[in-house]
Amino acid sequence: MTADIARALWLEPPRRASLRTETLPCAGADDVVVRTSYSAISRGTETLVYAGAVPESEYDRMRAPFQAGTLPGAVKHGYANVGVVERGPPGWLGRPVFCLYPHQTRYVVPRDAVVAVPPNVPAERAVLAANMETAVNALWDAGPRVGDRISVVGAGVIGSLVAGLCVDLPGVAVELVDIDSGRASVASALGAAFARPENATGGRDLVFHASASAAGLNTALSLAGPEAEIVELSWFGTQATSVALGGVFHSRRLTLKASQVGTVSPARAARWSHRRRLALALDLCADARFDVLFADDADFDSLPAIMERLADPADRTLCQRIVYANCQDPPCIT
C-alpha cells in the first residue's frame, strides 16, 4: 500500500516556523485530494499566531477550520488555499477549488469543504476569497445605504476590500484612510479617494476601522458624524487598546460595533450559510481591481522566512501570495 506524502507550514510561536513532512490520510468515497496551486497569508491573524500574541481566552475560538495542533504550542494554521482536485468523486477531477486550508502542498478534505472556483475568477486571485468573505460580512453588519459618505480607516487587505465593495454602491463617496501615503495608489485602483488621518474628511455616515491600532480606532471615532456607526474589523490579539471615549463619542451618540467573520452576520444568518457566503466571496474575486493588493509572489519553500518578514511592523506587504509550482514533495511511502 502506498501512502501519500505532503509538506506543510507549521507556526511555532513565538516567532518560529518550519516546513514539516506528513503522511496524508486515506481518502474516503466523499473526499477530495487536492494539490495546492496557491495560498495566501493573512497578516492580521497568522502573524499574531506566529508572534505568540493570541490571548489564551481565544485559543479555541480562533482555530482555523483545518488547523492542526493547539496553541500555545505549534500549529498548522491558515485558511486561504486554492488547488486542483487530483482524486475525488466524478465531476470534481481537475477542477480548481478554494478551501479554508493551511499552507500545505497536498491535502485530503471532505468534498463539502471545497468550493469550485468560478470560470471567470483566475486561480491566483481566488486566494482573496477568505478575506473577501470578511469584507462581505462587514458590509452585511454595517448595512451601508445609497448615498452614504463612507470612510475606511486602514488600507490593508481587509480595509481595501471593504472600500472596493463600497465603491460599487450607488451614490456613495468612499475615502480610504491610512498613515502610509503609498496606499494612495491602492485607493485609486479601487476607485476610492485617499487621505492621511490628519487630512481625512469628517462627518461621515459610516466608518469601518481595519488598522488594528488604537490610533486608527480613535481616528475612526473622530471621523464619524452624529448618530453614525463605526464598524470594528480589527483583531488586536493581546495588544492593549486605549479608546478616546471622552471626546465626541457620547456627544455625537456614536455606535461602535464589532464585525467578525466566524459568524454569519445576524442580518443574513436566517438565509445564508457559511458555504453560500464563501461562494459569493469567490464570485466577487472576478474583479481585476483587486490585483493591486498582491505583492510579488513567493515560493512555498520560503514560507518560514516570509513569516518572519511579515511579522515585522515595518513591512508594508499587503497580500503575500505563495506559489507551489516549483515545490517538490518527498517520495511516497510504499
N, C-alpha and C positions, 0 to 999 in steps of 0.2 A: 504494500500500500504506500502511495506517495503522499507526503504532507507538503502543503504549500507554505512557503516562507515569505515574510514581508518585513519591512523596516518601518519604524515609527519614531516620531519625535516625542521624547519624554521631558517634561519640565521638572526640575529638581530644586525647588525653592530652598533657600533664597539664591537666585541668580546663577543657576547652573542648568544646563540642558544637554541631552545626549541623544544619539540615534541608537535605538535598540532593535535587535532582531527578534522576531516572534513567529510562532507557528500558527497558521490560520486554522480556525475550527472547520470541521466538515460542513459543507453547505447542505441544507435541507431542501426539500422539494419546493418550498415557497421562499427560498433565499436567493439572493443575487451575489455573485462575486464581482467586485468592481476593481478595475485597475485605475489608480488616480492619474489624472492628467494635470490638474492644477489644484492648489489650495491657497488660502489667504489667511493672514494673521490678523486677528482683531486686537488692535493695540490697547483698547480700553480694558478688556478682560484678560487677555493672555499675558500681557506684560505685568499686570497685578499678580497673577498666579505665579509667574516666573520670579517676581521680586519677593514673593512671600508676604504680600500686602493684602491678603484676603482675611477679613475678620473671622475668628473661629465660629461665630454665630451663623456665618454664611457658607460654611464648608459644604453642607448638603444642598442648600437651596441653589447655589450657583453651579452645581455639577452640569457639565455638558452632557448631551443626550447619550453619547457613546464613550464617555470618559472611563478610563481605567485608572485604578489607584485612588487613594484618598488623601486629601490634604490633612495635615501639613507635609505629608510625605510626597514622593514623586508621583506625578500624574501624567497620563496621556490625555491632553486637553486640546480642544479645537472644535470648530463647527462650521467650516466653510470649505467643502470638498467637492470637486467636480471630476468625474471619471467616466469610464466606459464599461458597460456590463460585459464581462468575459464569459460568465456562465449564469444561467438562470432560466426561469420559465419562458415558454415560447412568447415571442413578441418583444422581449427585452434584450436579446443578444445584440451587441454592437451599439446600443443606444447610449448617448451621453446623458448622464444623470447628475443631479445635485443631492448631496446628503450632508446632514449635520454631523459629520465625522471628523476626527482629528487628522493630523498630518501623518499619513501612512500610505505606503506605496500600493498596497492592495488590501482589501478587507471584505468581510462577509457580513451582510445585514439582511434582515427580512425585506422582502420586496416592497412592503408598505413604507419602509424607511427612506426610500429614494423617490425623487420626483423627476420626471423626464424634463430635460432642458428643451424649451420650445425651439423649433427650427430657426426662428429669426433672432435667437439670442446666441452670440458666439460663446463657446465653452469657456474661453478665457475671461469673459466678462461676467459669466454666471456665478463666479465666486463671490460677487457682491450680494448674493441673494439673502444671506443671513442678516447682513447689515441693513439691506433694503427692507426686510421684514420688520426690523426695529423701527425704521422710519415710517412704514405704513401704520404700525401700531400707534406711533406717536401722533400721527395725523388723526387717527380714529379717536384717541384720547382727547385731543385738543378740539376737534371739530371746527377747523377754520371755515370762515364764511366768505361769500362773494364780496370782493372789495376790501378785505381786511388789509391793514398795514402790519406786516409780519417781520419780526427780527429773529434771526437765528444767531445766537452767541456761541462761537466755537466752530471754526471751519475745518474740523476733522472729517472723517468719513461719514459718521452719522449726521453731523450737522449739515454737511454738504448735500447728502441725500435728501434730508428733510427740506432744505432750501430748494433743491431741484424739483421735488414733487410739488411744493407750494407755488413755485413759479407758474405752473400749468393751470392753476385755479383762476377762474375768471375775475378780472379786475383787481387782483391783489398786487401789492408792492412789497417785494421781499428784499431785505437787506441782510447780508451775511457779515457778521462782526467778528474780527479776530485781531490779536495783537501782532500777528505776522502779516506785514503788508504784501508779502509774496503770495498770499492766498487771494489777492485781488484777481489774479488770472483765473483761479478756480471759479470764483463767483461769476466772472464774465462769461466763462464757458457754459455755466449753468443758466445764464440769463438773469442773474440777480445782481443787485447793487452791492458794493462793498464799503465797509468803513472800519477804521480802527476804533477801539472803545471810546476814546476821547472825542471823536467826531461823529459818533453814531446818532441816528435820528431817534428822538424820544416820542412819547405819546402814542406808543404802539398799541394796536388792538390785541395782539397775541405775540408772546415771546417764547421761543424754545431755547433752552440752555443745554449745551453739549460740550463745554470746555473742560469739565472735570476739575475746575479750580474755583476757589472761593471768590477770587477777583471776578471771574466770569459770571458767577451766580449773582454777585452784587451788581454787576453791570446790567444783567438781565432785569433785575428788580428796578433799577433806575430808568430803564427804557420803557417800562410798561405804563400805559396811560391809566386813568381812573377806571376802576372796576375790571381791569384786564387780568389775564391769566398768564402765568409763567409755567411752562411745562418742563420739568427737570428730567433730562435724559442721561445725565452723567452718573457713573458709579464711582464713588470716591474710595472704596475699599477701607483701609484703616486710617486714611488721611482725615485729620480733624478739619472741620469746616466752620468758619465764622461767617454768619449771615447778618447783614445790616438791617435788622428789623426795626431799628429805632428811627429810621428815616421815613421814606414815603410809603412803606408797606401798609401801615394802618390808615393813614390819611387818605390814600388812594383806594383803600379797600381791595387790595390785590389778593389774588389766589395763587398759591404755589402748589403745583400738582405733580406727583410722580408718575412717570410712564415707564413700564418695564415689560420687555418682550416675552418673558416667561409665561405670562397670562394673556390670552386674547382680550383686547380692550372690552370692558363691560358694554360699550356702545355697540359692539358687534358679536359678543360671545354667544348670544342665543342662536345665531345663524351661521357663524363661521368657526370652522375647526382650525387647529394649527396647520394641518396639511393644506387646506384651502388657502389660508393666508400665505403660506410659503409659495404655493403655485402662483399666486398673484404677484408676489415679490419677484419671482423669476420672470414673469411676463414683463414687468416694469424694467428689467435689466436689458430689454431690447433697445433702450435709449442710448445712443452712442455718446451723448454728452458726458456720461459718467466715466468714460475712459480717462478723463482728466485726473481722476483720483489715483491712478496707478503709478507707482514708482517703477524704476527699471526692475525687470523680473530677476529672481534669484533662484538658484538650483536647490533642489531638495537637500543635497549633501551639505549645504552651507547653513542649514537651519539653526544649529546651535549658535553660530556667530551672529546670525541675523537677529536672534532673540536678544543677545547681549546689546546689539546696536539699538534696537527698537526700545529697549528699556531705559535708554539714556534720554532724559527730558529734552536735551538739546537737539536730538534727531527730529527732523521735520517730515519724515516719510508719512504719507497718507496711507494708502493701501499697499501693503507688500504682498505681491503675488509670488507664489512658489511654483516652479515648473519641474515636472517629473520626467520629462522626455529622456534625459541623459542618465538617470539613476539606474543602478543595477541591483536587483535583489540577489541574495545568496542562492546557490542551487537548492532545489527542492530536496527534501529528505526522503529517502526510499527505505 
